[in-house]
Amino acid sequence: MRERGHRKIQTGVVVSDKMDKTVVVKVDRIIKHPVYNKYIKRSAKYKAHDEENRCKTGDRVQITASRPLSKDKCWKVSQII
């Protein structure tokens, strides 16, 4: 497959694998509060395509942005870490 430009890559933990060929990945990030200068943990959940259903709940995975595959799925699992 030919690589097309720079794609976003994120690392997270699988929180659900109940769907067919889809996993829900929770990605955590730490931001600094602009006023109080404290570090705050923020998280987001992304639905990612898992063609062979290899990912299980609790796996640490790397996901890559792709074209929209369904209404709210536009990430693919690139590797299990």
PDB file with SEQRES, HELIX, SHEET and CRYST1 records, atoms N, CA, C and O in Angstrom:
SEQRES   1 A   81  MET ARG GLU ARG GLY HIS ARG LYS ILE GLN THR GLY VAL          
SEQRES   2 A   81  VAL VAL SER ASP LYS MET ASP LYS THR VAL VAL VAL LYS          
SEQRES   3 A   81  VAL ASP ARG ILE ILE LYS HIS PRO VAL TYR ASN LYS TYR          
SEQRES   4 A   81  ILE LYS ARG SER ALA LYS TYR LYS ALA HIS ASP GLU GLU          
SEQRES   5 A   81  ASN ARG CYS LYS THR GLY ASP ARG VAL GLN ILE THR ALA          
SEQRES   6 A   81  SER ARG PRO LEU SER LYS ASP LYS CYS TRP LYS VAL SER          
SEQRES   7 A   81  GLN ILE ILE                                                  
SHEET    1 AA1 6 ILE A   9  SER A  16  0                                        
SHEET    2 AA1 6 THR A  22  LYS A  32 -1                                        
SHEET    3 AA1 6 TYR A  39  HIS A  49 -1                                        
SHEET    4 AA1 6 LYS A  73  ILE A  80  1                                        
SHEET    5 AA1 6 ARG A  60  ALA A  65 -1                                        
SHEET    6 AA1 6 ILE A   9  SER A  16 -1                                        
CRYST1    1.000    1.000    1.000  90.00  90.00  90.00 P 1           1          
ATOM      1  N   MET A   1       0.837  -1.181   0.000  1.00  0.00           N  
ATOM      2  CA  MET A   1       0.000   0.000   0.000  1.00  0.00           C  
ATOM      3  C   MET A   1       0.878   1.239   0.000  1.00  0.00           C  
ATOM      4  O   MET A   1       1.850   1.312   0.752  1.00  0.00           O  
ATOM      5  N   ARG A   2       0.549   2.199  -0.825  1.00  0.00           N  
ATOM      6  CA  ARG A   2       1.327   3.422  -0.919  1.00  0.00           C  
ATOM      7  C   ARG A   2       0.941   4.391   0.197  1.00  0.00           C  
ATOM      8  O   ARG A   2      -0.245   4.605   0.448  1.00  0.00           O  
ATOM      9  N   GLU A   3       1.925   4.974   0.864  1.00  0.00           N  
ATOM     10  CA  GLU A   3       1.670   5.917   1.951  1.00  0.00           C  
ATOM     11  C   GLU A   3       1.284   7.271   1.367  1.00  0.00           C  
ATOM     12  O   GLU A   3       1.923   7.755   0.434  1.00  0.00           O  
ATOM     13  N   ARG A   4       0.234   7.881   1.920  1.00  0.00           N  
ATOM     14  CA  ARG A   4      -0.253   9.160   1.413  1.00  0.00           C  
ATOM     15  C   ARG A   4      -0.128  10.229   2.483  1.00  0.00           C  
ATOM     16  O   ARG A   4      -1.063  10.453   3.251  1.00  0.00           O  
ATOM     17  N   GLY A   5       1.017  10.887   2.538  1.00  0.00           N  
ATOM     18  CA  GLY A   5       1.178  12.004   3.458  1.00  0.00           C  
ATOM     19  C   GLY A   5       1.328  11.584   4.902  1.00  0.00           C  
ATOM     20  O   GLY A   5       1.478  10.403   5.215  1.00  0.00           O  
ATOM     21  N   HIS A   6       1.285  12.569   5.773  1.00  0.00           N  
ATOM     22  CA  HIS A   6       1.461  12.356   7.208  1.00  0.00           C  
ATOM     23  C   HIS A   6       0.091  12.183   7.856  1.00  0.00           C  
ATOM     24  O   HIS A   6      -0.765  13.061   7.742  1.00  0.00           O  
ATOM     25  N   ARG A   7      -0.119  11.059   8.534  1.00  0.00           N  
ATOM     26  CA  ARG A   7      -1.386  10.798   9.190  1.00  0.00           C  
ATOM     27  C   ARG A   7      -1.232  10.875  10.698  1.00  0.00           C  
ATOM     28  O   ARG A   7      -0.165  10.580  11.236  1.00  0.00           O  
ATOM     29  N   LYS A   8      -2.300  11.272  11.379  1.00  0.00           N  
ATOM     30  CA  LYS A   8      -2.266  11.373  12.831  1.00  0.00           C  
ATOM     31  C   LYS A   8      -2.162   9.981  13.438  1.00  0.00           C  
ATOM     32  O   LYS A   8      -2.813   9.039  12.986  1.00  0.00           O  
ATOM     33  N   ILE A   9      -1.336   9.870  14.463  1.00  0.00           N  
ATOM     34  CA  ILE A   9      -1.147   8.606  15.180  1.00  0.00           C  
ATOM     35  C   ILE A   9      -1.368   8.883  16.660  1.00  0.00           C  
ATOM     36  O   ILE A   9      -0.833   9.850  17.201  1.00  0.00           O  
ATOM     37  N   GLN A  10      -2.157   8.035  17.315  1.00  0.00           N  
ATOM     38  CA  GLN A  10      -2.386   8.179  18.747  1.00  0.00           C  
ATOM     39  C   GLN A  10      -2.275   6.819  19.407  1.00  0.00           C  
ATOM     40  O   GLN A  10      -2.466   5.784  18.770  1.00  0.00           O  
ATOM     41  N   THR A  11      -1.960   6.836  20.703  1.00  0.00           N  
ATOM     42  CA  THR A  11      -1.815   5.609  21.476  1.00  0.00           C  
ATOM     43  C   THR A  11      -2.832   5.618  22.611  1.00  0.00           C  
ATOM     44  O   THR A  11      -3.012   6.624  23.297  1.00  0.00           O  
ATOM     45  N   GLY A  12      -3.492   4.477  22.792  1.00  0.00           N  
ATOM     46  CA  GLY A  12      -4.488   4.394  23.846  1.00  0.00           C  
ATOM     47  C   GLY A  12      -4.735   2.966  24.275  1.00  0.00           C  
ATOM     48  O   GLY A  12      -4.025   2.043  23.877  1.00  0.00           O  
ATOM     49  N   VAL A  13      -5.771   2.802  25.106  1.00  0.00           N  
ATOM     50  CA  VAL A  13      -6.117   1.502  25.672  1.00  0.00           C  
ATOM     51  C   VAL A  13      -7.506   1.112  25.179  1.00  0.00           C  
ATOM     52  O   VAL A  13      -8.417   1.939  25.148  1.00  0.00           O  
ATOM     53  N   VAL A  14      -7.661  -0.151  24.795  1.00  0.00           N  
ATOM     54  CA  VAL A  14      -8.962  -0.649  24.330  1.00  0.00           C  
ATOM     55  C   VAL A  14      -9.882  -0.792  25.531  1.00  0.00           C  
ATOM     56  O   VAL A  14      -9.553  -1.480  26.497  1.00  0.00           O  
ATOM     57  N   VAL A  15     -11.047  -0.135  25.467  1.00  0.00           N  
ATOM     58  CA  VAL A  15     -12.003  -0.223  26.569  1.00  0.00           C  
ATOM     59  C   VAL A  15     -13.203  -1.090  26.207  1.00  0.00           C  
ATOM     60  O   VAL A  15     -13.933  -1.530  27.095  1.00  0.00           O  
ATOM     61  N   SER A  16     -13.422  -1.346  24.901  1.00  0.00           N  
ATOM     62  CA  SER A  16     -14.528  -2.208  24.491  1.00  0.00           C  
ATOM     63  C   SER A  16     -14.184  -2.894  23.175  1.00  0.00           C  
ATOM     64  O   SER A  16     -13.647  -2.276  22.256  1.00  0.00           O  
ATOM     65  N   ASP A  17     -14.508  -4.194  23.104  1.00  0.00           N  
ATOM     66  CA  ASP A  17     -14.289  -4.937  21.862  1.00  0.00           C  
ATOM     67  C   ASP A  17     -15.527  -5.756  21.505  1.00  0.00           C  
ATOM     68  O   ASP A  17     -15.420  -6.808  20.874  1.00  0.00           O  
ATOM     69  N   LYS A  18     -16.693  -5.277  21.907  1.00  0.00           N  
ATOM     70  CA  LYS A  18     -17.929  -6.038  21.724  1.00  0.00           C  
ATOM     71  C   LYS A  18     -18.488  -5.957  20.314  1.00  0.00           C  
ATOM     72  O   LYS A  18     -19.289  -6.806  19.923  1.00  0.00           O  
ATOM     73  N   MET A  19     -18.083  -4.956  19.542  1.00  0.00           N  
ATOM     74  CA  MET A  19     -18.579  -4.836  18.173  1.00  0.00           C  
ATOM     75  C   MET A  19     -17.748  -5.697  17.230  1.00  0.00           C  
ATOM     76  O   MET A  19     -16.637  -6.108  17.563  1.00  0.00           O  
ATOM     77  N   ASP A  20     -18.296  -5.964  16.060  1.00  0.00           N  
ATOM     78  CA  ASP A  20     -17.592  -6.752  15.070  1.00  0.00           C  
ATOM     79  C   ASP A  20     -16.683  -5.843  14.254  1.00  0.00           C  
ATOM     80  O   ASP A  20     -17.144  -4.879  13.643  1.00  0.00           O  
ATOM     81  N   LYS A  21     -15.384  -6.156  14.245  1.00  0.00           N  
ATOM     82  CA  LYS A  21     -14.355  -5.405  13.505  1.00  0.00           C  
ATOM     83  C   LYS A  21     -14.187  -3.968  13.987  1.00  0.00           C  
ATOM     84  O   LYS A  21     -13.652  -3.135  13.256  1.00  0.00           O  
ATOM     85  N   THR A  22     -14.631  -3.665  15.199  1.00  0.00           N  
ATOM     86  CA  THR A  22     -14.501  -2.316  15.754  1.00  0.00           C  
ATOM     87  C   THR A  22     -14.131  -2.413  17.226  1.00  0.00           C  
ATOM     88  O   THR A  22     -14.651  -3.255  17.957  1.00  0.00           O  
ATOM     89  N   VAL A  23     -13.220  -1.536  17.650  1.00  0.00           N  
ATOM     90  CA  VAL A  23     -12.876  -1.422  19.068  1.00  0.00           C  
ATOM     91  C   VAL A  23     -12.993   0.040  19.474  1.00  0.00           C  
ATOM     92  O   VAL A  23     -12.848   0.941  18.648  1.00  0.00           O  
ATOM     93  N   VAL A  24     -13.258   0.261  20.763  1.00  0.00           N  
ATOM     94  CA  VAL A  24     -13.283   1.614  21.307  1.00  0.00           C  
ATOM     95  C   VAL A  24     -11.979   1.817  22.057  1.00  0.00           C  
ATOM     96  O   VAL A  24     -11.642   1.049  22.958  1.00  0.00           O  
ATOM     97  N   VAL A  25     -11.236   2.873  21.672  1.00  0.00           N  
ATOM     98  CA  VAL A  25      -9.924   3.141  22.249  1.00  0.00           C  
ATOM     99  C   VAL A  25      -9.996   4.449  23.032  1.00  0.00           C  
ATOM    100  O   VAL A  25     -10.440   5.474  22.515  1.00  0.00           O  
ATOM    101  N   LYS A  26      -9.547   4.396  24.300  1.00  0.00           N  
ATOM    102  CA  LYS A  26      -9.506   5.583  25.143  1.00  0.00           C  
ATOM    103  C   LYS A  26      -8.101   6.160  25.092  1.00  0.00           C  
ATOM    104  O   LYS A  26      -7.130   5.485  25.432  1.00  0.00           O  
ATOM    105  N   VAL A  27      -8.001   7.419  24.663  1.00  0.00           N  
ATOM    106  CA  VAL A  27      -6.710   8.093  24.540  1.00  0.00           C  
ATOM    107  C   VAL A  27      -6.635   9.182  25.607  1.00  0.00           C  
ATOM    108  O   VAL A  27      -7.480  10.076  25.645  1.00  0.00           O  
ATOM    109  N   ASP A  28      -5.628   9.107  26.468  1.00  0.00           N  
ATOM    110  CA  ASP A  28      -5.421  10.105  27.522  1.00  0.00           C  
ATOM    111  C   ASP A  28      -4.385  11.117  27.082  1.00  0.00           C  
ATOM    112  O   ASP A  28      -3.430  10.783  26.380  1.00  0.00           O  
ATOM    113  N   ARG A  29      -4.581  12.364  27.503  1.00  0.00           N  
ATOM    114  CA  ARG A  29      -3.569  13.399  27.283  1.00  0.00           C  
ATOM    115  C   ARG A  29      -3.546  14.288  28.507  1.00  0.00           C  
ATOM    116  O   ARG A  29      -4.543  14.397  29.221  1.00  0.00           O  
ATOM    117  N   ILE A  30      -2.420  14.919  28.752  1.00  0.00           N  
ATOM    118  CA  ILE A  30      -2.250  15.783  29.916  1.00  0.00           C  
ATOM    119  C   ILE A  30      -2.063  17.206  29.427  1.00  0.00           C  
ATOM    120  O   ILE A  30      -1.186  17.482  28.608  1.00  0.00           O  
ATOM    121  N   ILE A  31      -2.903  18.120  29.941  1.00  0.00           N  
ATOM    122  CA  ILE A  31      -2.797  19.523  29.557  1.00  0.00           C  
ATOM    123  C   ILE A  31      -2.516  20.365  30.799  1.00  0.00           C  
ATOM    124  O   ILE A  31      -2.801  19.945  31.920  1.00  0.00           O  
ATOM    125  N   LYS A  32      -1.966  21.536  30.594  1.00  0.00           N  
ATOM    126  CA  LYS A  32      -1.673  22.444  31.693  1.00  0.00           C  
ATOM    127  C   LYS A  32      -2.768  23.508  31.751  1.00  0.00           C  
ATOM    128  O   LYS A  32      -3.078  24.141  30.742  1.00  0.00           O  
ATOM    129  N   HIS A  33      -3.349  23.701  32.928  1.00  0.00           N  
ATOM    130  CA  HIS A  33      -4.403  24.698  33.086  1.00  0.00           C  
ATOM    131  C   HIS A  33      -3.813  26.086  32.904  1.00  0.00           C  
ATOM    132  O   HIS A  33      -2.778  26.395  33.495  1.00  0.00           O  
ATOM    133  N   PRO A  34      -4.455  26.939  32.092  1.00  0.00           N  
ATOM    134  CA  PRO A  34      -3.849  28.239  31.786  1.00  0.00           C  
ATOM    135  C   PRO A  34      -3.744  29.189  32.976  1.00  0.00           C  
ATOM    136  O   PRO A  34      -2.833  30.015  33.018  1.00  0.00           O  
ATOM    137  N   VAL A  35      -4.649  29.089  33.936  1.00  0.00           N  
ATOM    138  CA  VAL A  35      -4.632  30.005  35.075  1.00  0.00           C  
ATOM    139  C   VAL A  35      -3.934  29.401  36.290  1.00  0.00           C  
ATOM    140  O   VAL A  35      -3.085  30.041  36.910  1.00  0.00           O  
ATOM    141  N   TYR A  36      -4.297  28.167  36.624  1.00  0.00           N  
ATOM    142  CA  TYR A  36      -3.804  27.549  37.854  1.00  0.00           C  
ATOM    143  C   TYR A  36      -2.505  26.780  37.674  1.00  0.00           C  
ATOM    144  O   TYR A  36      -1.917  26.334  38.659  1.00  0.00           O  
ATOM    145  N   ASN A  37      -2.048  26.614  36.451  1.00  0.00           N  
ATOM    146  CA  ASN A  37      -0.786  25.924  36.144  1.00  0.00           C  
ATOM    147  C   ASN A  37      -0.712  24.507  36.701  1.00  0.00           C  
ATOM    148  O   ASN A  37       0.373  23.997  36.976  1.00  0.00           O  
ATOM    149  N   LYS A  38      -1.865  23.881  36.864  1.00  0.00           N  
ATOM    150  CA  LYS A  38      -1.893  22.481  37.267  1.00  0.00           C  
ATOM    151  C   LYS A  38      -2.045  21.622  36.030  1.00  0.00           C  
ATOM    152  O   LYS A  38      -2.580  22.068  35.015  1.00  0.00           O  
ATOM    153  N   TYR A  39      -1.575  20.394  36.116  1.00  0.00           N  
ATOM    154  CA  TYR A  39      -1.716  19.475  35.005  1.00  0.00           C  
ATOM    155  C   TYR A  39      -2.995  18.670  35.186  1.00  0.00           C  
ATOM    156  O   TYR A  39      -3.248  18.110  36.253  1.00  0.00           O  
ATOM    157  N   ILE A  40      -3.794  18.623  34.128  1.00  0.00           N  
ATOM    158  CA  ILE A  40      -5.097  17.967  34.161  1.00  0.00           C  
ATOM    159  C   ILE A  40      -5.110  16.853  33.128  1.00  0.00           C  
ATOM    160  O   ILE A  40      -4.607  17.026  32.018  1.00  0.00           O  
ATOM    161  N   LYS A  41      -5.683  15.714  33.486  1.00  0.00           N  
ATOM    162  CA  LYS A  41      -5.794  14.608  32.547  1.00  0.00           C  
ATOM    163  C   LYS A  41      -7.111  14.717  31.783  1.00  0.00           C  
ATOM    164  O   LYS A  41      -8.182  14.807  32.384  1.00  0.00           O  
ATOM    165  N   ARG A  42      -7.025  14.708  30.477  1.00  0.00           N  
ATOM    166  CA  ARG A  42      -8.192  14.710  29.604  1.00  0.00           C  
ATOM    167  C   ARG A  42      -8.178  13.428  28.784  1.00  0.00           C  
ATOM    168  O   ARG A  42      -7.112  12.925  28.426  1.00  0.00           O  
ATOM    169  N   SER A  43      -9.358  12.901  28.488  1.00  0.00           N  
ATOM    170  CA  SER A  43      -9.403  11.672  27.705  1.00  0.00           C  
ATOM    171  C   SER A  43     -10.472  11.778  26.625  1.00  0.00           C  
ATOM    172  O   SER A  43     -11.433  12.537  26.750  1.00  0.00           O  
ATOM    173  N   ALA A  44     -10.284  11.008  25.573  1.00  0.00           N  
ATOM    174  CA  ALA A  44     -11.252  10.947  24.480  1.00  0.00           C  
ATOM    175  C   ALA A  44     -11.357   9.494  24.036  1.00  0.00           C  
ATOM    176  O   ALA A  44     -10.389   8.737  24.115  1.00  0.00           O  
ATOM    177  N   LYS A  45     -12.536   9.118  23.571  1.00  0.00           N  
ATOM    178  CA  LYS A  45     -12.747   7.757  23.080  1.00  0.00           C  
ATOM    179  C   LYS A  45     -12.939   7.803  21.571  1.00  0.00           C  
ATOM    180  O   LYS A  45     -13.697   8.621  21.050  1.00  0.00           O  
ATOM    181  N   TYR A  46     -12.242   6.914  20.885  1.00  0.00           N  
ATOM    182  CA  TYR A  46     -12.332   6.821  19.434  1.00  0.00           C  
ATOM    183  C   TYR A  46     -12.714   5.405  19.051  1.00  0.00           C  
ATOM    184  O   TYR A  46     -12.257   4.441  19.666  1.00  0.00           O  
ATOM    185  N   LYS A  47     -13.562   5.280  18.026  1.00  0.00           N  
ATOM    186  CA  LYS A  47     -13.867   3.960  17.476  1.00  0.00           C  
ATOM    187  C   LYS A  47     -12.862   3.697  16.368  1.00  0.00           C  
ATOM    188  O   LYS A  47     -12.666   4.528  15.481  1.00  0.00           O  
ATOM    189  N   ALA A  48     -12.226   2.533  16.426  1.00  0.00           N  
ATOM    190  CA  ALA A  48     -11.183   2.191  15.460  1.00  0.00           C  
ATOM    191  C   ALA A  48     -11.497   0.854  14.799  1.00  0.00           C  
ATOM    192  O   ALA A  48     -12.079  -0.042  15.410  1.00  0.00           O  
ATOM    193  N   HIS A  49     -11.096   0.746  13.539  1.00  0.00           N  
ATOM    194  CA  HIS A  49     -11.338  -0.460  12.747  1.00  0.00           C  
ATOM    195  C   HIS A  49     -10.283  -1.510  13.066  1.00  0.00           C  
ATOM    196  O   HIS A  49      -9.084  -1.236  13.014  1.00  0.00           O  
ATOM    197  N   ASP A  50     -10.739  -2.715  13.397  1.00  0.00           N  
ATOM    198  CA  ASP A  50      -9.862  -3.846  13.714  1.00  0.00           C  
ATOM    199  C   ASP A  50     -10.308  -5.016  12.841  1.00  0.00           C  
ATOM    200  O   ASP A  50     -11.203  -5.773  13.217  1.00  0.00           O  
ATOM    201  N   GLU A  51      -9.687  -5.160  11.685  1.00  0.00           N  
ATOM    202  CA  GLU A  51     -10.157  -6.094  10.649  1.00  0.00           C  
ATOM    203  C   GLU A  51     -10.225  -7.544  11.135  1.00  0.00           C  
ATOM    204  O   GLU A  51     -11.211  -8.231  10.866  1.00  0.00           O  
ATOM    205  N   GLU A  52      -9.201  -8.022  11.843  1.00  0.00           N  
ATOM    206  CA  GLU A  52      -9.166  -9.432  12.244  1.00  0.00           C  
ATOM    207  C   GLU A  52      -9.705  -9.683  13.650  1.00  0.00           C  
ATOM    208  O   GLU A  52      -9.599 -10.806  14.143  1.00  0.00           O  
ATOM    209  N   ASN A  53     -10.273  -8.688  14.305  1.00  0.00           N  
ATOM    210  CA  ASN A  53     -10.766  -8.812  15.686  1.00  0.00           C  
ATOM    211  C   ASN A  53      -9.679  -9.339  16.618  1.00  0.00           C  
ATOM    212  O   ASN A  53      -9.941 -10.218  17.438  1.00  0.00           O  
ATOM    213  N   ARG A  54      -8.453  -8.806  16.500  1.00  0.00           N  
ATOM    214  CA  ARG A  54      -7.348  -9.271  17.333  1.00  0.00           C  
ATOM    215  C   ARG A  54      -7.274  -8.565  18.673  1.00  0.00           C  
ATOM    216  O   ARG A  54      -6.766  -9.141  19.635  1.00  0.00           O  
ATOM    217  N   CYS A  55      -7.763  -7.344  18.768  1.00  0.00           N  
ATOM    218  CA  CYS A  55      -7.640  -6.556  20.001  1.00  0.00           C  
ATOM    219  C   CYS A  55      -8.645  -7.029  21.049  1.00  0.00           C  
ATOM    220  O   CYS A  55      -9.793  -7.343  20.736  1.00  0.00           O  
ATOM    221  N   LYS A  56      -8.190  -7.070  22.286  1.00  0.00           N  
ATOM    222  CA  LYS A  56      -9.040  -7.417  23.412  1.00  0.00           C  
ATOM    223  C   LYS A  56      -9.050  -6.257  24.395  1.00  0.00           C  
ATOM    224  O   LYS A  56      -8.179  -5.389  24.339  1.00  0.00           O  
ATOM    225  N   THR A  57     -10.024  -6.235  25.289  1.00  0.00           N  
ATOM    226  CA  THR A  57     -10.125  -5.172  26.284  1.00  0.00           C  
ATOM    227  C   THR A  57      -8.866  -5.145  27.147  1.00  0.00           C  
ATOM    228  O   THR A  57      -8.423  -6.180  27.646  1.00  0.00           O  
ATOM    229  N   GLY A  58      -8.294  -3.953  27.320  1.00  0.00           N  
ATOM    230  CA  GLY A  58      -7.085  -3.784  28.118  1.00  0.00           C  
ATOM    231  C   GLY A  58      -5.822  -3.721  27.298  1.00  0.00           C  
ATOM    232  O   GLY A  58      -4.771  -3.364  27.831  1.00  0.00           O  
ATOM    233  N   ASP A  59      -5.880  -4.056  26.015  1.00  0.00           N  
ATOM    234  CA  ASP A  59      -4.684  -3.978  25.154  1.00  0.00           C  
ATOM    235  C   ASP A  59      -4.305  -2.518  24.909  1.00  0.00           C  
ATOM    236  O   ASP A  59      -5.167  -1.649  24.772  1.00  0.00           O  
ATOM    237  N   ARG A  60      -3.006  -2.274  24.857  1.00  0.00           N  
ATOM    238  CA  ARG A  60      -2.503  -0.950  24.489  1.00  0.00           C  
ATOM    239  C   ARG A  60      -2.265  -0.984  22.980  1.00  0.00           C  
ATOM    240  O   ARG A  60      -1.536  -1.843  22.485  1.00  0.00           O  
ATOM    241  N   VAL A  61      -2.882  -0.047  22.245  1.00  0.00           N  
ATOM    242  CA  VAL A  61      -2.817  -0.065  20.793  1.00  0.00           C  
ATOM    243  C   VAL A  61      -2.423   1.299  20.242  1.00  0.00           C  
ATOM    244  O   VAL A  61      -2.543   2.325  20.911  1.00  0.00           O  
ATOM    245  N   GLN A  62      -1.956   1.273  19.014  1.00  0.00           N  
ATOM    246  CA  GLN A  62      -1.645   2.502  18.287  1.00  0.00           C  
ATOM    247  C   GLN A  62      -2.654   2.606  17.153  1.00  0.00           C  
ATOM    248  O   GLN A  62      -2.817   1.669  16.372  1.00  0.00           O  
ATOM    249  N   ILE A  63      -3.337   3.759  17.062  1.00  0.00           N  
ATOM    250  CA  ILE A  63      -4.337   3.943  16.020  1.00  0.00           C  
ATOM    251  C   ILE A  63      -3.892   5.049  15.070  1.00  0.00           C  
ATOM    252  O   ILE A  63      -3.198   5.987  15.463  1.00  0.00           O  
ATOM    253  N   THR A  64      -4.307   4.918  13.808  1.00  0.00           N  
ATOM    254  CA  THR A  64      -3.927   5.852  12.760  1.00  0.00           C  
ATOM    255  C   THR A  64      -5.190   6.393  12.107  1.00  0.00           C  
ATOM    256  O   THR A  64      -6.143   5.649  11.879  1.00  0.00           O  
ATOM    257  N   ALA A  65      -5.196   7.678  11.807  1.00  0.00           N  
ATOM    258  CA  ALA A  65      -6.344   8.297  11.153  1.00  0.00           C  
ATOM    259  C   ALA A  65      -6.493   7.743   9.739  1.00  0.00           C  
ATOM    260  O   ALA A  65      -5.503   7.451   9.069  1.00  0.00           O  
ATOM    261  N   SER A  66      -7.737   7.602   9.295  1.00  0.00           N  
ATOM    262  CA  SER A  66      -8.005   7.096   7.948  1.00  0.00           C  
ATOM    263  C   SER A  66      -9.253   7.793   7.416  1.00  0.00           C  
ATOM    264  O   SER A  66      -9.808   8.685   8.058  1.00  0.00           O  
ATOM    265  N   ARG A  67      -9.679   7.370   6.240  1.00  0.00           N  
ATOM    266  CA  ARG A  67     -10.909   7.929   5.689  1.00  0.00           C  
ATOM    267  C   ARG A  67     -12.089   7.458   6.530  1.00  0.00           C  
ATOM    268  O   ARG A  67     -11.962   6.452   7.229  1.00  0.00           O  
ATOM    269  N   PRO A  68     -13.217   8.134   6.493  1.00  0.00           N  
ATOM    270  CA  PRO A  68     -14.376   7.677   7.263  1.00  0.00           C  
ATOM    271  C   PRO A  68     -14.833   6.293   6.814  1.00  0.00           C  
ATOM    272  O   PRO A  68     -15.079   6.063   5.630  1.00  0.00           O  
ATOM    273  N   LEU A  69     -14.942   5.376   7.770  1.00  0.00           N  
ATOM    274  CA  LEU A  69     -15.357   4.004   7.484  1.00  0.00           C  
ATOM    275  C   LEU A  69     -16.825   3.783   7.826  1.00  0.00           C  
ATOM    276  O   LEU A  69     -17.451   2.861   7.302  1.00  0.00           O  
ATOM    277  N   SER A  70     -17.377   4.614   8.692  1.00  0.00           N  
ATOM    278  CA  SER A  70     -18.793   4.575   9.025  1.00  0.00           C  
ATOM    279  C   SER A  70     -19.150   5.949   9.588  1.00  0.00           C  
ATOM    280  O   SER A  70     -18.378   6.898   9.449  1.00  0.00           O  
ATOM    281  N   LYS A  71     -20.304   6.057  10.216  1.00  0.00           N  
ATOM    282  CA  LYS A  71     -20.762   7.360  10.714  1.00  0.00           C  
ATOM    283  C   LYS A  71     -19.780   7.988  11.699  1.00  0.00           C  
ATOM    284  O   LYS A  71     -19.516   9.189  11.626  1.00  0.00           O  
ATOM    285  N   ASP A  72     -19.238   7.191  12.616  1.00  0.00           N  
ATOM    286  CA  ASP A  72     -18.322   7.757  13.619  1.00  0.00           C  
ATOM    287  C   ASP A  72     -17.037   6.943  13.775  1.00  0.00           C  
ATOM    288  O   ASP A  72     -16.423   6.953  14.842  1.00  0.00           O  
ATOM    289  N   LYS A  73     -16.629   6.243  12.722  1.00  0.00           N  
ATOM    290  CA  LYS A  73     -15.387   5.465  12.768  1.00  0.00           C  
ATOM    291  C   LYS A  73     -14.458   5.944  11.663  1.00  0.00           C  
ATOM    292  O   LYS A  73     -14.720   5.722  10.481  1.00  0.00           O  
ATOM    293  N   CYS A  74     -13.358   6.611  12.057  1.00  0.00           N  
ATOM    294  CA  CYS A  74     -12.396   7.104  11.066  1.00  0.00           C  
ATOM    295  C   CYS A  74     -10.960   6.872  11.543  1.00  0.00           C  
ATOM    296  O   CYS A  74     -10.060   7.644  11.209  1.00  0.00           O  
ATOM    297  N   TRP A  75     -10.750   5.814  12.319  1.00  0.00           N  
ATOM    298  CA  TRP A  75      -9.423   5.425  12.776  1.00  0.00           C  
ATOM    299  C   TRP A  75      -9.234   3.946  12.482  1.00  0.00           C  
ATOM    300  O   TRP A  75     -10.209   3.197  12.414  1.00  0.00           O  
ATOM    301  N   LYS A  76      -7.981   3.517  12.307  1.00  0.00           N  
ATOM    302  CA  LYS A  76      -7.658   2.104  12.135  1.00  0.00           C  
ATOM    303  C   LYS A  76      -6.623   1.705  13.156  1.00  0.00           C  
ATOM    304  O   LYS A  76      -5.756   2.507  13.501  1.00  0.00           O  
ATOM    305  N   VAL A  77      -6.694   0.475  13.652  1.00  0.00           N  
ATOM    306  CA  VAL A  77      -5.668  -0.037  14.565  1.00  0.00           C  
ATOM    307  C   VAL A  77      -4.451  -0.392  13.726  1.00  0.00           C  
ATOM    308  O   VAL A  77      -4.517  -1.256  12.852  1.00  0.00           O  
ATOM    309  N   SER A  78      -3.327   0.289  14.003  1.00  0.00           N  
ATOM    310  CA  SER A  78      -2.124   0.013  13.212  1.00  0.00           C  
ATOM    311  C   SER A  78      -1.264  -1.058  13.868  1.00  0.00           C  
ATOM    312  O   SER A  78      -0.643  -1.858  13.168  1.00  0.00           O  
ATOM    313  N   GLN A  79      -1.213  -1.092  15.199  1.00  0.00           N  
ATOM    314  CA  GLN A  79      -0.457  -2.161  15.872  1.00  0.00           C  
ATOM    315  C   GLN A  79      -0.873  -2.284  17.321  1.00  0.00           C  
ATOM    316  O   GLN A  79      -1.362  -1.338  17.939  1.00  0.00           O  
ATOM    317  N   ILE A  80      -0.662  -3.493  17.845  1.00  0.00           N  
ATOM    318  CA  ILE A  80      -0.892  -3.748  19.275  1.00  0.00           C  
ATOM    319  C   ILE A  80       0.459  -3.670  19.960  1.00  0.00           C  
ATOM    320  O   ILE A  80       1.405  -4.356  19.574  1.00  0.00           O  
ATOM    321  N   ILE A  81       0.540  -2.827  20.980  1.00  0.00           N  
ATOM    322  CA  ILE A  81       1.835  -2.606  21.638  1.00  0.00           C  
ATOM    323  C   ILE A  81       1.978  -3.591  22.802  1.00  0.00           C  
ATOM    324  O   ILE A  81       2.994  -3.583  23.497  1.00  0.00           O  
TER     325      ILE A  81                                                      
END                                                                             
